[in-house]
Amino acid sequence: SSLPDTHDFMSNARERTQWALFGAIGHACGHIILAVTKRHGLLPSGDVSAVDEFLAEDCNWVTFAKHLPGYFLFWIPLIKTYMTNVSRANVMGFAFLVMVGAMQFPLKFGFSYTLIVLFAGQALDQLLFLRKEKKENLEFMVWPLVTLLPNFFISVMESMWCGASGRREDPFWLGDLFERHGHLVFDGYMAISYTIYYLICWFGNNVSVKMKTV
């Protein structure tokens, strides 16, 4: 009886992981869209915002085509991943506001903007929408340890080194790795961390169930 209650423990982990993997797939699709637009000369400079594209002549349909898939494939699933306790309708509304906000900034700030949204969304979810009893199980503890903290440090390293001039001469191997493949490391770990998180929750839940039946 002293063991923590695991009621809806794995259902929370499953829902979060499903949205996370959907978001990871959407993120991959976003990179494909960026690659295609760049290959066809449709990707604007990093100093240009989506609003600038809208104001440009004959570019409205291109901007619309690039951003609408991102709303459904990227913003909604990723925000739902970090705001699991918020209803889907509210997440969709928030995701729309976030997408419109992203369109106000130059593309080169997209990575930083996304991280701010996800980390702030996670904090709001935990502070305002998470019931107290849900803060007493393994799922609540594992998520930030496996995903948020490592992603925070990796994102800082990517911001410092990825694309920095002269880093190829740096003898520090980690700096060289992030200079060449910084965003790949970030995206790769983000996708893998969701699976690690789920497996830890699954294993912990099984151990807890077996201990209760002894």
N, C-alpha and C positions, 0 to 999 in steps of 0.2 A: 504493500500500500504506500510505501515511502517513495516508490519510483514515480517519475513524472507521467502524467496522463498523456497517452499518444493518440487520443481521439483526433481525427482529421489531420494528424501529423503528416502522413505521406500524401494525403490529398493536396495539401498546401505545396509540398515539394514537387509533386507531379505537375500541378497547374503552373507553378513558376517555371519549371524546366521546359514544359511544352511551349510556353510563350517565348522563353529564352531561345530555344532552338529555332522556332519560327522566325524570331528576330534575327538570329545569326544567318539563316538562309536568305532573309530579306536584305541583310547587310551585304551578303555576297552578290545578290542580284544588283544592288546599288553600285557595287564596284564594276560589275559587267556593263551597266548602263553608262557609267562614267568612261569606261574604256572605249565603248562604242562611239559615244559622243566625241571623245578626244580624237579617235581615229578618223572621224568624218569632219573634223575641224569645227565641231559645234560646242566644244567645252570652252567657256570664256576664261579670261584671266582670273587669277586668284584674288585680284583687287576689285573684281566686279561682283555685285550682289544680284540676287534674283530680281529685285525691284528694278535694277538697272536694265536687266534683260527685258522685263516687261515694257519698259519705256522705249526700248530700242525698236526700230521699225522692223516689221515682219518677223519678230522673234517670239511673239506671244504663244503660239502653238507649241514651239519647241520648249519653252520654259514650263508650260503647263504639262506637257508630256513627260518632262524630267522629274517634276516635283510631285505629281499626283500618285505615281506608283510608290514613291518614297513614303507617302502618308500611310498607305495601307501595309506596305511590306516592311517598312523600317520604323517609323515613329510609333505607330500603335502597338506592335508587339514588344518593342524594346521598353517603352514606357510602362506597359502592363507588366513586364517582367520585374521592373523595379518598384512598381506600385501595385502589388498583387492584391492588396486589401481594398483597393478602390474599384468601384463598379466599372464595367466595360463602357457604359454610356459616358461616364465622366472622363474616363481615359481617352475616349475618342474626341471629346470636346477639348480636353487639355492638349492632346496631340495636334489638333488643328491649330490651336493658338501657338504651340511650339513651332510648328512648321512655318506659320506666317512670320513668327519672330525670326526664325533662321533666315528667311528671305530678305531680311533687312540688313544683314551683315555680309561683308565680302566672303567669298568662298573659302579663303585661306583661314578664316576663323571658325570654320565648320566643326573641326575636331574638338576644339575647346568649348564651343557652344554646346555640343552634344553631351560632353562629359558633365558640364555644369547642370544641364537639364536632368540627366540620369541620377547624379549624386544628390541633387536637391530634391528630386522626386522621391528617391529612396528615403531621405530624411523626413519629408512630409508624410509619407506613407507610414513610417514607424511611429512618428510623434502623434499623428492625428487620427489614423484609421485602424491601427493595430490594437486588438483587444489585449488586455493585460495577461490573460491566461495563455495567449499565444507566444508571449515573451519568455515562457518558462520551458521551452522545449529545444531539442537539438537543432531543428530546422532554423530557428531564429538566430542561433549562435553561429551555425556553419556558414550561412550565406555571406555575411560580410567578411569572414575570415578567408574564405576560398575565392570569392569574386571581387568584392569591393576594395579591400586593402591591396591585394596584388595588382589589380587594375589601376589603382591610384598611383602606385609607385612606377608601374610600367608606363603609364601615360605621362608622368613627369619626365622619365628618361627619354621617351619619344619626343616630347616637346623640346627637350634640351639638345638632343643629338640628331634627330632625324632630319636630314637635308642640310645639316650645318656644314659650312664650308671648311675644308681642311681636315675633316674628321678622318678621312681615309689615311692620313699620315699618323693618326693618333695611335700610339702603341697600346693603349688601353683597349683590350679586345671587346669589351662590352660597348664602349663608345663606337667602335667600328661597326659592330653588329647593328646597333640602332641607327647609325648613319645610313647604312645600306638597306636594312629591312625593318626599320622601327615599327611601321604601322602593321606590317605582316605579323610581327611578334605580338603586338597588342591584340589584333583580331584573332590570331591563333589561340592565344591563351584565353581570351574571353570565351570563345566557343568551347574549348576544352574544360574550362572551369565549371561550366554548367553541368557537364557530365560527372565531374569529380564531386560536385555538390550533391547531386542526386544519389550517387553511389554511397557516399558517406551517410546520408540520411537513411537510405535503404538498409545499410548494414546496421546502423545504430538502432533503427526501429526493430529489426529482426532480433537483435541482442536483447532489447528491452522486453519484447514479447516473450522470448524464451525464459528470461529471468522471472517474469511474472507467472509463468506456468510451472515453474519448479516448485 
